[in-house]
Amino acid sequence: MRISAGVQFSKGRCPRFRWFCETWVLVELYFLSSDPGHPRFSFMRKGVLILGLGVLALALFTGGQIGWCKWANAELQEDLVDLAAQAGTNIGLKSPSSDEDLRNAVVRKAAEHGIELEPTQVTVRRNSGERQTTYLAVDYDAKVNMLAGSFKLHFSASNAR
């Protein structure tokens, strides 16, 4: 049994998260029990709070951009599956699309998701035979902007599962 800041920890209470609970109590002691009138504690508390919020904001900003790029890539991949299926041609309602039509359709779908593509970045391959299959693939880089600079993430999407 240990007493920290007036809180008792016993074996029956919070055994798995004991370290977390004790650390939380120490954080509360540091931030809440310091003398607000003392300039050292007030300055340190504000500095740590501002620094922590800044790091958290930067992590959320960058993580949000990376997550958005991954989500857009997943959406584009689903669209590639739909475009490659060419459902109308399988049942005879529509003639097969040309390679150029498929490239332009992929570029339009990518633009709907905020991805900038050129038709040269889209690969179209067809398998001839009794039942024609179409393979679509896209290679592109997405730019992630940060406060001091930026970096690129490379993505490859295709209709192959």
C-alpha positions, 0 to 999 in steps of 0.5 A: 500500500502506498499513499500519493497525494492523499490517494491510497492504492491497494492491490484491489484498486487499479492494479493493472494501471498502477503506474498510470494512476500514480503518474496521473497523481504526480501530474496533478500535484505538479500542475494543480498544487503548486502555489499560483502566486510563485512565479517559477511554478506559474512560468513552468506550468504555462511553458509546459502547457504551451509546448505540449499543446503545440506538439499535440497540434502539430501531431494532429495536423500532420496525422490528419493529412496523412490519414486523409491521403490514405483514405483518398487512396483507399477510395481511389482503389475502390473506384478502380475496381468499379471502373475495371469491372465494366459491368455494362460490357459483361452483359452486352449493354455497352461496348468496351471502353478504350484505354484512353477512355479508362485513363481519363475516367481514372483521372476524373475519379482521382480528381473527385478525391483531391488527387492530382493525376496525369493520364501517363500515371495510369496503367491499363492492361487488358487480358484477351480471351473468352472473358476480357479482364482489365487491369488498372494501376496508378502510381502517384505521390501525395504531398504532406505540408508541415509548418517548416516544410513538406514531404511526399508519400508514395501511393500505388493503387490498383484494381487487383486485390 
